[in-house]
Amino acid sequence: MAFPLNPAQKAAVEHPGGPLLIIAGAGSGKTRVITQRITRLIEQGNLPSTIFAVTFTNKAAAEMAERLEHQVGKIAHDVWISTFHALGAEIVRREAKHVAAGEKFVVYDAADTLGVVKEILRELKLANKSLDAGAILARISHAKNALIDVDKMPVESDYDEVAVRAYPRYVQTMKRLNALDFDDLILVPLRLLREVKEIRERWHQQARHLLVDEFQDTSIAQLLFVQSLAGPRKEVFCVGDDDQSIYGWRGAEVKNVIEFAKYFPGARTVALEQNYRSRQPILDVANAAIAPSERAYPKKLFSDKKQGEKPVLVECDTHESEVRFVMDTMQAALRDGLKRSDIAVLYRSNGLAKPFEEALRLANIPYKLIGGTSFYERREVKDLSAYLRLAVHLQDDISFRRVVNYPTRGIGDTSFERIERHARAHGKHLFEASKNWHSIKDLDDRAGRSLEMFVKIVETTRAQIEEGKTLVETAKWLANEIGLYADIMAAGPTEATATKRWGNIEEFYRTLERIPCTSLKDARSALAKLSLRFSEEEEDPGQQVVLSSLHGSKGLEFSLVFLVGCDDGIIPHSRVDNPKATDIQGTLDPAEERRLFYVGVTRAKDKLYMLRAKTRAYRGGAKPMMPSRFLRDVPLELYERRSYAGPPVMGATDMAAKARAARELLAKLKGSTPTP
């Protein structure tokens, strides 16, 4: 079932062949273009199984698959639609004999790889130097994504120096653990495609048409992966927007869009400028804000929705007033019938979210925080999945470290150090070393017996999977065996919190129920796929107001948007002008901050409020703020300007006086003398 296309969309869908770059402005219907391009390829006689569509999140892939099924029916299931990392993992799995880790590889997520880096810092005697392990890991990941060898890594700070020392150890440790991180799921298949002729030819035959969504978010490694997978036919159909490239800090290269023809000679370009989301007054502000950017493909978004209110810049006297204005305006909109899920509060930094969370709780308005902890990274889910992962990957020292003393069983830091020392001395993994605890020097009997019990639990878990029990059956047995429910409920801190945590475990069970699994191989594959879940793939917000960082809001849209914190030092972030020691040089870019502002503006469909505060709380005082420099590029006639001063905030003296007056009134009512 085809949908009407505008002339630019039609030109893209009917492209005769060869490399094509579609510059898809915000809200321009790019998913429609991709799915109708796939439909056309199938109608032309191409086998669905030879068509590959890749994007960045499971949510985006699922939406694409659903739309395609509406258009072509069940044969849509034969089209390869997945994330970059899922595709990379499948290539590694199918070509396992050419990979050092083999088919028994384990996928480490961000928390796991952070554990590896922390262990390396301990080995380097740097664990007590107050170093941010995440900043070290970010440098390693940045080098891998940019294909920079360790001897070519820049050394401009202490963090750079430590990263150069840690990188080779990181690679060695991951190899020893048979582990691949997310970057490896691109780099390993890239190496296979480049170096092994039979693999290259096999995948060139398989992937005859390659469509890439969100191309502006690709790293150098992902670009080369696309190029290598496409092969000599170069049948690539890439959709992206240089104006929405906002992930430079995690390796994305806007140059991949700008220099597309360098990697795909003879490429054509089609620009999609008609916006189907926003009213024209909102697009006028967006166009003006992005105009000063250096752009390889300048475009001007336009909409058939010409009418609508101008966006409003609200200049509040304080950050408290900013919250009050948002809440008052939001509640008025809700009374007028707007749905909660049609409202979003967007901000540059997560630190701005807290006062809005508190205000929404006080107003009893349900809300969803996007950009928080992913479901699969929540502690209780991570603990249970670590047990399962250790059972199918006995060499997984990171999972061993996580759960050997969880729930607490008397194997403290000293006992663990003795286990670890023994394992290293004998060249064994931690689990293997633990199987004969009597041989571990200085390990006391209590810790030894607890270790023996732990080993038995892991081995029994593994045996159940080998016997063909499903993952959910095994997980429930395991949770019962270790007393997970009792531990979660006892940990609190409140009954409601504990109940919510146990609810996460039950949701994890429901996920496992949907996974067919009758062998260790199946279990390894299933757990690897679960590791590929990203934080931006949270469940649908449902009937809740959305609170989101600007990075987390990409791809979303709302009738009413409050873009808060439109102050210099917030957007653009202060670290653009004054980077911290932990920041990677070259990843903080004023141009990317401008694109981030543009992304925020273009989330709004009908009404946009941009808010700033003349003063904000800072180190116990009030700090004067200046408007975001990006607002200066928007002509005054394109938006309405308002000032807002909320009720004065009550000081400590006023609060004490009011409290005493209340006590005196209460005492009079009771006929007694008030206490001082």
C-alpha positions as CSV (number, residue, x, y, z in Angstrom):
1,M,0.0,0.0,0.0
2,A,1.7,3.2,-1.2
3,F,1.3,6.6,0.3
4,P,1.3,10.0,-1.6
5,L,4.8,11.4,-2.1
6,N,5.9,15.0,-2.7
7,P,8.2,15.6,-5.7
8,A,11.4,15.3,-3.7
9,Q,10.3,12.1,-1.9
10,K,9.2,10.7,-5.3
11,A,12.6,11.4,-6.8
12,A,14.3,9.6,-4.0
13,V,12.0,6.6,-4.0
14,E,12.3,6.2,-7.8
15,H,16.0,6.7,-8.0
16,P,17.3,4.5,-10.8
17,G,20.2,3.0,-8.9
18,G,23.7,3.7,-7.6
19,P,24.7,5.7,-4.5
20,L,22.1,8.2,-3.3
21,L,22.2,10.6,-0.3
22,I,18.9,12.0,0.9
23,I,19.2,15.1,3.0
24,A,16.1,14.7,5.1
25,G,15.1,17.8,7.1
26,A,13.4,17.4,10.4
27,G,9.9,16.0,10.1
28,S,10.3,15.5,6.3
29,G,9.0,11.9,6.2
30,K,12.2,10.0,5.9
31,T,10.9,6.7,7.3
32,R,8.1,6.8,4.6
33,V,10.8,7.4,1.9
34,I,12.9,4.4,3.2
35,T,10.0,2.0,3.4
36,Q,8.6,3.0,0.0
37,R,12.0,2.6,-1.5
38,I,12.1,-0.9,-0.2
39,T,8.6,-1.5,-1.6
40,R,9.8,-0.3,-5.0
41,L,12.9,-2.6,-4.9
42,I,10.6,-5.6,-4.1
43,E,8.2,-4.6,-6.9
44,Q,11.2,-4.5,-9.3
45,G,11.9,-8.2,-8.5
46,N,14.6,-7.9,-5.9
47,L,14.5,-10.7,-3.3
48,P,13.5,-9.2,0.1
49,S,16.3,-11.2,1.7
50,T,18.9,-9.2,-0.3
51,I,17.6,-5.8,1.0
52,F,19.3,-4.6,4.2
53,A,18.0,-1.5,6.2
54,V,20.1,-0.4,9.1
55,T,19.5,2.2,11.8
56,F,20.6,3.0,15.3
57,T,17.9,1.8,17.7
58,N,15.7,-1.3,18.0
59,K,12.7,1.1,18.3
60,A,13.5,2.7,15.0
61,A,14.0,-0.7,13.3
62,A,10.7,-2.0,14.8
63,E,8.8,1.1,13.5
64,M,10.4,0.6,10.0
65,A,9.5,-3.1,10.0
66,E,5.9,-2.4,11.0
67,R,5.4,0.3,8.3
68,L,6.9,-2.0,5.7
69,E,4.6,-4.9,6.6
70,H,1.6,-2.5,6.1
71,Q,2.9,-1.8,2.6
72,V,4.0,-5.3,1.3
73,G,2.6,-7.8,3.7
74,K,4.4,-10.8,5.3
75,I,7.3,-10.7,2.9
76,A,8.5,-7.7,4.9
77,H,9.8,-10.3,7.4
78,D,12.4,-11.4,4.9
79,V,13.9,-7.9,4.6
80,W,16.9,-7.5,6.9
81,I,15.9,-4.6,9.2
82,S,18.1,-4.1,12.2
83,T,20.5,-1.9,14.1
84,F,24.1,-1.5,13.1
85,H,25.3,-3.4,16.1
86,A,22.8,-6.2,15.7
87,L,23.9,-6.6,12.1
88,G,27.6,-6.6,13.1
89,A,26.9,-9.2,15.8
90,E,25.2,-11.5,13.3
91,I,28.1,-11.2,10.9
92,V,30.5,-12.1,13.7
93,R,28.3,-15.0,14.7
94,R,28.0,-16.4,11.2
95,E,31.7,-16.0,10.5
96,A,32.8,-17.2,14.0
97,K,35.6,-19.5,12.7
98,H,37.4,-16.4,11.5
99,V,37.1,-14.5,14.8
100,A,39.4,-15.0,17.8
101,A,36.4,-15.0,20.2
102,G,34.6,-17.6,18.2
103,E,30.9,-18.2,18.5
104,K,31.1,-18.2,22.3
105,F,31.8,-14.4,22.4
106,V,30.1,-12.3,25.0
107,V,28.9,-8.8,24.4
108,Y,29.9,-6.2,27.0
109,D,27.7,-3.2,27.5
110,A,28.8,0.2,28.8
111,A,28.7,-0.9,32.5
112,D,30.7,-4.0,31.7
113,T,33.4,-2.2,29.8
114,L,33.6,0.4,32.5
115,G,34.3,-2.5,34.9
116,V,37.1,-3.6,32.6
117,V,38.7,-0.1,32.7
118,K,38.4,0.1,36.4
119,E,40.2,-3.2,36.7
120,I,42.9,-1.9,34.4
121,L,43.3,1.2,36.5
122,R,43.8,-1.0,39.6
123,E,46.5,-2.9,37.7
124,L,48.2,0.3,36.7
125,K,48.1,1.4,40.4
126,L,45.9,4.4,39.4
127,A,42.7,3.4,41.1
128,N,43.2,5.8,43.9
129,K,44.1,8.8,41.7
130,S,40.4,10.1,41.5
131,L,40.4,9.4,37.8
132,D,37.1,9.2,36.0
133,A,37.1,5.7,34.5
134,G,34.3,6.8,32.1
135,A,36.5,9.5,30.7
136,I,39.3,6.9,30.0
137,L,36.8,4.5,28.4
138,A,35.4,7.4,26.3
139,R,38.9,8.1,24.9
140,I,39.4,4.4,24.1
141,S,36.0,4.2,22.3
142,H,36.7,7.5,20.4
143,A,40.0,6.1,19.1
144,K,38.4,2.8,18.1
145,N,35.5,4.6,16.3
146,A,37.9,6.9,14.4
147,L,40.3,3.9,13.7
148,I,43.2,5.6,15.5
149,D,46.0,3.3,16.6
150,V,47.3,3.7,20.1
151,D,50.6,5.2,19.0
152,K,48.6,7.9,17.1
153,M,46.3,8.9,19.9
154,P,46.7,12.6,21.0
155,V,48.3,13.2,24.3
156,E,47.3,16.6,25.5
157,S,46.2,15.9,29.1
158,D,46.7,13.5,32.0
159,Y,43.6,11.6,30.9
160,D,45.0,11.2,27.4
161,E,48.2,9.8,28.8
162,V,46.4,7.3,31.0
163,A,44.2,6.3,28.0
164,V,47.2,5.6,25.9
165,R,48.5,3.3,28.7
166,A,45.2,1.6,29.2
167,Y,44.2,1.0,25.6
168,P,46.5,-2.0,24.9
169,R,45.6,-3.6,28.2
170,Y,41.9,-3.1,27.4
171,V,42.3,-4.9,24.1
172,Q,44.2,-7.7,25.8
173,T,41.7,-8.1,28.6
174,M,38.7,-8.1,26.2
175,K,40.5,-10.8,24.2
176,R,41.2,-12.9,27.3
177,L,37.5,-12.6,28.3
178,N,36.3,-13.6,24.8
179,A,34.3,-10.3,25.0
180,L,33.4,-7.8,22.4
181,D,32.2,-4.2,23.1
182,F,29.8,-2.2,21.0
183,D,32.6,-0.7,19.0
184,D,34.0,-4.2,18.2
185,L,30.6,-5.2,16.7
186,I,31.4,-2.7,13.9
187,L,35.2,-3.1,13.8
188,V,35.4,-6.9,13.7
189,P,33.0,-7.3,10.8
190,L,34.7,-4.4,9.0
191,R,38.0,-6.2,9.4
192,L,36.5,-9.5,8.1
193,L,35.0,-7.8,5.1
194,R,38.2,-6.1,4.2
195,E,40.6,-9.0,4.9
196,V,38.8,-12.2,4.0
197,K,37.8,-12.6,0.4
198,E,35.3,-15.4,0.8
199,I,33.5,-13.4,3.6
200,R,33.5,-10.3,1.5
201,E,32.0,-12.1,-1.6
202,R,29.4,-13.9,0.5
203,W,28.1,-10.7,2.1
204,H,28.2,-8.8,-1.2
205,Q,25.9,-11.4,-2.6
206,Q,23.6,-11.3,0.4
207,A,23.4,-7.5,0.8
208,R,22.6,-6.3,-2.7
209,H,20.8,-3.2,-1.6
210,L,21.8,-1.3,1.5
211,L,19.6,1.5,3.1
212,V,20.9,3.5,6.0
213,D,18.8,5.7,8.3
214,E,20.2,8.5,10.4
215,F,23.4,8.6,8.4
216,Q,24.6,11.7,10.1
217,D,25.0,9.7,13.3
218,T,27.6,7.3,11.8
219,S,31.2,7.2,13.0
220,I,34.2,6.7,10.6
221,A,34.1,3.0,11.4
222,Q,30.4,2.7,10.6
223,L,30.8,4.6,7.3
224,L,33.6,2.3,6.2
225,F,31.5,-0.7,7.3
226,V,28.7,0.5,5.0
227,Q,31.1,1.1,2.2
228,S,32.7,-2.4,2.6
229,L,29.3,-4.1,2.9
230,A,27.9,-2.4,-0.2
231,G,30.8,-3.6,-2.3
232,P,31.5,-2.7,-5.9
233,R,27.8,-2.2,-6.8
234,K,27.5,0.7,-4.4
235,E,23.8,0.3,-4.2
236,V,23.5,2.5,-1.1
237,F,20.6,4.7,-0.1
238,C,21.6,6.8,2.8
239,V,19.2,9.2,4.6
240,G,20.6,11.8,7.0
241,D,20.6,15.5,7.9
242,D,23.8,17.4,8.6
243,D,21.7,19.9,10.6
244,Q,20.8,17.2,13.1
245,S,24.2,15.7,13.7
246,I,24.4,16.0,17.5
247,Y,26.4,12.9,18.6
248,G,30.0,14.0,18.0
249,W,30.9,13.2,21.6
250,R,30.2,9.5,20.9
251,G,32.0,9.3,17.6
252,A,29.5,10.5,15.0
253,E,31.1,12.5,12.1
254,V,29.0,15.1,10.3
255,K,31.7,14.9,7.6
256,N,30.3,11.5,6.6
257,V,27.4,13.4,5.2
258,I,29.4,16.3,3.8
259,E,32.0,14.1,2.1
260,F,29.6,11.4,1.0
261,A,30.7,11.6,-2.6
262,K,34.3,11.0,-1.6
263,Y,33.4,7.5,-0.4
264,F,30.7,6.8,-3.0
265,P,31.8,8.4,-6.3
266,G,29.0,9.4,-8.6
267,A,26.5,9.8,-5.8
268,R,23.4,11.9,-6.4
269,T,21.7,14.0,-3.7
270,V,18.1,14.7,-3.0
271,A,16.9,17.2,-0.4
272,L,13.6,16.8,1.5
273,E,12.6,20.2,2.8
274,Q,8.8,19.9,3.2
275,N,8.1,19.4,6.9
276,Y,5.0,17.5,8.0
277,R,5.3,18.0,11.7
278,S,5.5,21.7,12.6
279,R,3.6,24.9,11.9
280,Q,5.4,27.4,9.7
281,P,6.1,30.0,12.6
282,I,8.1,27.3,14.4
283,L,10.0,26.4,11.3
284,D,10.8,30.1,10.7
285,V,12.6,30.2,14.1
286,A,14.4,26.9,13.3
287,N,15.5,28.0,9.9
288,A,16.9,31.3,11.3
289,A,18.6,29.5,14.2
290,I,20.5,27.1,12.0
291,A,21.2,29.5,9.1
292,P,24.7,30.7,10.5
293,S,26.0,27.1,10.4
294,E,28.5,26.1,7.7
295,R,26.4,23.6,5.8
296,A,27.2,21.5,2.8
297,Y,23.5,21.2,2.0
298,P,21.7,24.4,2.9
299,K,17.9,23.9,3.1
300,K,14.9,25.8,4.3
301,L,12.1,23.8,5.9
302,F,8.6,24.7,4.9
303,S,5.1,23.5,5.9
304,D,1.6,23.5,4.5
305,K,0.5,24.4,8.0
306,K,1.0,28.2,7.5
307,Q,-1.1,29.4,10.4
308,G,-0.2,29.1,14.0
309,E,1.0,31.1,17.0
310,K,4.5,32.5,17.0
311,P,7.0,30.8,19.3
312,V,7.3,32.6,22.6
313,L,10.6,33.5,24.4
314,V,9.8,33.8,28.1
315,E,12.4,35.6,30.1
316,C,11.9,34.6,33.8
317,D,13.5,36.5,36.7
318,T,14.8,33.3,38.4
319,H,15.0,29.5,37.7
320,E,12.1,29.0,40.2
321,S,10.0,31.3,38.0
322,E,10.9,29.2,35.0
323,V,9.5,26.1,36.7
324,R,6.3,28.0,37.8
325,F,5.7,29.3,34.3
326,V,6.0,25.8,32.8
327,M,3.8,24.3,35.4
328,D,1.1,26.9,35.1
329,T,1.0,26.9,31.3
330,M,1.1,23.1,31.2
331,Q,-1.8,22.7,33.7
332,A,-3.8,25.2,31.7
333,A,-3.2,23.2,28.5
334,L,-4.2,20.0,30.3
335,R,-7.5,21.7,31.4
336,D,-8.1,22.6,27.8
337,G,-7.9,19.0,26.8
338,L,-4.3,18.5,25.6
339,K,-3.1,15.0,26.4
340,R,-0.1,14.6,28.8
341,S,1.8,12.7,26.2
342,D,1.6,15.7,23.8
343,I,3.7,17.8,26.2
344,A,7.5,17.8,26.6
345,V,10.0,19.7,28.7
346,L,13.4,19.7,27.0
347,Y,16.8,20.7,28.3
348,R,20.4,20.7,27.4
349,S,21.7,19.2,30.6
350,N,20.1,16.5,32.9
351,G,20.7,18.7,35.9
352,L,17.9,21.0,34.9
353,A,15.3,18.2,35.1
354,K,15.2,17.8,38.9
355,P,13.0,20.9,39.8
356,F,10.6,19.9,37.0
357,E,10.4,16.4,38.4
358,E,9.6,17.7,41.9
359,A,7.0,20.1,40.5
360,L,5.2,17.4,38.5
361,R,5.2,15.1,41.5
362,L,3.7,17.8,43.7
363,A,1.1,18.5,41.1
364,N,0.4,14.8,40.8
365,I,1.0,14.8,37.0
366,P,2.5,11.5,35.7
367,Y,5.7,12.0,33.8
368,K,8.3,10.0,31.9
369,L,12.0,10.8,32.2
370,I,13.8,10.0,28.9
371,G,17.6,9.5,29.0
372,G,17.7,7.9,32.4
373,T,18.9,4.4,33.2
374,S,17.9,1.8,30.5
375,F,15.7,-1.0,31.7
376,Y,18.4,-3.5,31.0
377,E,20.9,-1.5,33.0
378,R,18.8,-1.3,36.1
379,R,20.7,-2.9,39.0
380,E,18.4,-5.8,39.7
381,V,18.0,-6.8,36.1
382,K,21.7,-6.4,35.5
383,D,22.5,-8.7,38.5
384,L,20.2,-11.5,37.4
385,S,21.4,-11.3,33.8
386,A,25.0,-11.4,35.0
387,Y,24.3,-14.7,36.7
388,L,22.8,-16.1,33.5
389,R,25.7,-14.7,31.4
390,L,28.3,-16.2,33.7
391,A,26.5,-19.6,33.4
392,V,26.9,-19.6,29.6
393,H,30.3,-17.8,29.5
394,L,32.3,-19.3,32.4
395,Q,35.3,-17.1,31.5
396,D,33.2,-13.9,32.1
397,D,35.3,-12.4,34.9
398,I,33.3,-9.1,34.9
399,S,30.0,-10.9,35.6
400,F,31.8,-13.1,38.2
401,R,33.0,-10.0,40.0
402,R,29.5,-8.5,40.0
403,V,27.6,-11.5,41.5
404,V,30.1,-13.6,43.5
405,N,29.0,-11.8,46.6
406,Y,25.4,-10.9,45.6
407,P,23.3,-11.4,47.5
408,T,25.8,-11.1,50.3
409,R,27.4,-14.4,51.1
410,G,30.5,-13.5,53.0
411,I,33.0,-13.1,50.1
412,G,34.3,-9.7,50.8
413,D,37.0,-7.6,49.1
414,T,39.8,-9.4,50.9
415,S,38.5,-12.8,49.9
416,F,38.0,-11.7,46.3
417,E,41.5,-10.3,46.1
418,R,42.8,-13.8,47.2
419,I,40.7,-15.5,44.6
420,E,41.9,-13.1,41.9
421,R,45.5,-13.4,42.9
422,H,45.3,-17.2,42.8
423,A,43.6,-17.1,39.3
424,R,46.3,-14.8,37.9
425,A,49.1,-16.9,39.3
426,H,47.7,-20.0,37.6
427,G,46.5,-18.4,34.4
428,K,42.9,-19.2,35.0
429,H,39.6,-17.3,34.8
430,L,38.0,-16.5,38.2
431,F,35.3,-19.1,38.0
432,E,37.7,-21.9,37.1
433,A,40.0,-20.9,39.9
434,S,37.1,-20.9,42.3
435,K,36.1,-24.5,41.7
436,N,38.8,-25.8,44.1
437,W,38.7,-23.2,46.9
438,H,41.0,-25.3,49.2
439,S,43.9,-24.4,47.0
440,I,43.4,-20.7,47.3
441,K,46.0,-19.4,49.7
442,D,44.7,-17.7,53.0
443,L,41.0,-18.1,52.0
444,D,39.1,-18.8,55.2
445,D,36.7,-21.7,55.5
446,R,33.6,-19.5,55.7
447,A,34.4,-17.7,52.5
448,G,35.5,-21.0,50.9
449,R,32.2,-22.7,51.7
450,S,30.3,-19.7,50.4
451,L,32.4,-19.8,47.2
452,E,31.6,-23.5,46.8
453,M,27.9,-22.8,47.1
454,F,28.2,-20.0,44.5
455,V,30.0,-22.3,42.1
456,K,27.3,-24.9,42.5
457,I,24.6,-22.4,41.7
458,V,26.3,-21.3,38.5
459,E,27.0,-24.9,37.4
460,T,23.4,-25.9,38.1
461,T,22.1,-22.9,36.1
462,R,24.3,-23.9,33.2
463,A,23.1,-27.5,33.5
464,Q,19.5,-26.5,33.3
465,I,20.1,-24.5,30.1
466,E,22.1,-27.5,28.6
467,E,19.1,-29.7,29.5
468,G,16.8,-27.6,27.4
469,K,15.0,-25.5,30.0
470,T,13.9,-22.1,28.8
471,L,15.7,-19.0,29.9
472,V,12.7,-17.8,31.9
473,E,12.4,-21.1,33.7
474,T,16.1,-21.0,34.5
475,A,16.0,-17.4,35.6
476,K,13.0,-18.0,38.0
477,W,14.8,-21.0,39.5
478,L,18.0,-18.9,39.9
479,A,16.2,-16.0,41.5
480,N,14.5,-18.3,44.0
481,E,17.8,-20.1,44.7
482,I,19.7,-16.9,45.6
483,G,16.8,-15.3,47.5
484,L,16.5,-12.4,45.1
485,Y,13.0,-11.4,46.1
486,A,13.9,-11.2,49.8
487,D,17.0,-9.3,49.2
488,I,15.3,-6.7,47.0
489,M,12.4,-6.2,49.4
490,A,14.9,-5.9,52.4
491,A,17.1,-3.4,50.6
492,G,14.2,-0.8,50.3
493,P,14.7,2.1,51.0
494,T,10.9,2.1,50.8
495,E,8.4,-0.6,50.2
496,A,7.2,1.2,47.0
497,T,10.8,1.4,45.7
498,A,11.4,-2.3,46.5
499,T,8.2,-3.3,44.8
500,K,9.1,-1.3,41.7
501,R,12.5,-3.0,41.6
502,W,10.9,-6.4,41.9
503,G,8.5,-5.4,39.1
504,N,11.5,-4.8,36.9
505,I,12.5,-8.4,37.5
506,E,9.0,-9.6,36.5
507,E,9.2,-7.5,33.4
508,F,12.6,-9.2,32.7
509,Y,10.9,-12.5,33.0
510,R,8.3,-11.4,30.4
511,T,11.1,-10.5,28.0
512,L,12.8,-13.9,28.5
513,E,9.5,-15.7,27.9
514,R,9.5,-14.3,24.3
515,I,12.9,-15.7,23.6
516,P,13.1,-19.3,22.2
517,C,16.0,-20.9,23.9
518,T,16.8,-24.6,24.2
519,S,20.6,-24.7,24.3
520,L,23.7,-22.9,25.5
521,K,24.2,-21.5,22.0
522,D,20.7,-20.1,21.9
523,A,21.2,-18.6,25.4
524,R,24.5,-16.9,24.4
525,S,22.8,-15.4,21.3
526,A,19.8,-14.2,23.3
527,L,21.9,-12.6,26.1
528,A,24.1,-10.9,23.5
529,K,21.0,-9.4,21.9
530,L,19.7,-8.1,25.2
531,S,23.1,-6.4,25.7
532,L,22.5,-4.4,22.6
533,R,19.6,-2.5,24.1
534,F,20.3,1.2,24.4
535,S,19.0,3.7,27.0
536,E,17.0,5.6,24.3
537,E,14.9,2.6,23.7
538,E,12.8,3.0,26.9
539,E,9.2,1.9,26.8
540,D,6.6,4.2,25.3
541,P,5.8,7.1,27.6
542,G,2.1,6.4,27.4
543,Q,-0.1,9.1,29.0
544,Q,2.7,10.9,30.7
545,V,4.4,14.3,30.3
546,V,7.9,13.8,28.8
547,L,11.0,15.2,30.4
548,S,14.0,14.7,28.1
549,S,17.4,16.0,27.3
550,L,17.8,17.4,23.8
551,H,19.9,14.4,22.8
552,G,17.2,12.1,24.1
553,S,14.4,13.9,22.3
554,K,15.7,13.3,18.7
555,G,13.1,11.5,16.7
556,L,10.3,12.6,18.9
557,E,7.5,15.2,18.4
558,F,5.0,16.9,20.7
559,S,2.2,19.4,20.3
560,L,3.5,21.6,23.1
561,V,7.2,22.0,23.8
562,F,8.9,23.9,26.6
563,L,12.6,24.4,25.7
564,V,14.1,25.5,29.0
565,G,17.5,26.8,29.9
566,C,18.0,29.0,26.8
567,D,20.9,30.7,28.4
568,D,24.5,31.0,27.4
569,G,26.5,28.5,29.4
570,I,23.6,26.1,29.2
571,I,23.2,26.0,25.5
572,P,25.8,26.2,24.2
573,H,27.2,24.3,27.2
574,S,29.8,26.2,29.3
575,R,32.3,23.4,28.5
576,V,32.4,24.5,24.9
577,D,34.3,27.6,26.0
578,N,35.9,26.1,29.1
579,P,36.5,22.3,28.7
580,K,37.1,20.1,31.7
581,A,40.1,17.8,32.1
582,T,37.8,14.8,31.4
583,D,36.6,16.2,28.1
584,I,38.1,14.8,24.8
585,Q,39.7,17.6,22.8
586,G,37.8,18.3,19.6
587,T,34.5,16.7,20.7
588,L,33.0,19.9,22.1
589,D,31.8,21.9,19.2
590,P,29.8,25.2,19.2
591,A,28.4,24.2,15.8
592,E,27.1,20.9,17.2
593,E,25.5,22.9,20.1
594,R,23.7,25.0,17.5
595,R,22.4,21.9,15.8
596,L,21.2,20.6,19.2
597,F,19.2,23.9,19.7
598,Y,17.7,23.4,16.2
599,V,16.7,19.8,17.1
600,G,14.9,21.1,20.2
601,V,13.0,23.7,18.3
602,T,11.9,21.2,15.6
603,R,10.4,18.8,18.1
604,A,7.4,21.2,18.5
605,K,4.3,20.7,16.3
606,D,1.9,23.5,17.4
607,K,3.3,25.5,20.3
608,L,6.9,26.3,21.4
609,Y,8.0,28.1,24.5
610,M,11.7,29.0,24.8
611,L,12.5,29.8,28.4
612,R,15.5,31.4,30.1
613,A,16.2,32.8,33.5
614,K,17.9,36.1,34.3
615,T,19.5,34.5,37.4
616,R,20.1,30.9,38.4
617,A,21.1,29.4,41.7
618,Y,24.9,28.8,41.8
619,R,27.0,27.7,44.7
620,G,24.6,29.1,47.3
621,G,24.1,32.4,45.5
622,A,22.4,33.8,42.4
623,K,24.3,33.9,39.1
624,P,23.3,36.4,36.4
625,M,22.7,34.7,33.0
626,M,22.8,36.0,29.4
627,P,20.4,34.8,26.6
628,S,21.7,31.9,24.5
629,R,23.8,33.3,21.7
630,F,21.7,31.2,19.3
631,L,18.7,33.4,20.1
632,R,20.6,36.4,18.7
633,D,20.4,35.0,15.2
634,V,16.6,34.8,15.3
635,P,15.0,38.0,14.1
636,L,12.7,39.5,16.8
637,E,9.7,39.6,14.5
638,L,9.7,35.7,14.4
639,Y,8.8,35.2,18.0
640,E,6.9,36.8,20.8
641,R,8.8,38.0,23.9
642,R,7.5,38.0,27.4
643,S,8.8,38.7,30.9
644,Y,7.7,36.6,33.8
645,A,8.2,37.1,37.5
646,G,6.7,34.4,39.7
647,P,5.7,34.9,43.3
648,P,8.7,35.8,45.4
649,V,10.4,32.8,47.0
650,M,10.0,32.8,50.8
651,G,13.2,33.3,52.7
652,A,14.2,31.5,55.9
653,T,13.1,34.5,58.1
654,D,9.7,34.7,56.4
655,M,9.2,30.9,56.7
656,A,10.0,31.1,60.5
657,A,7.6,33.9,61.0
658,K,4.8,32.1,59.1
659,A,5.5,28.9,61.1
660,R,5.2,30.8,64.4
661,A,2.0,32.5,63.4
662,A,0.5,29.1,62.5
663,R,1.5,27.7,66.0
664,E,0.0,30.7,67.7
665,L,-3.3,30.3,65.8
666,L,-3.3,26.6,66.6
667,A,-2.6,27.3,70.3
668,K,-5.5,29.8,70.4
669,L,-7.8,27.2,68.9
670,K,-6.8,24.7,71.6
671,G,-6.9,27.3,74.4
672,S,-3.3,26.8,75.4
673,T,0.0,28.7,75.3
674,P,2.2,28.1,72.3
675,T,5.7,26.7,72.8
676,P,8.6,28.8,71.6
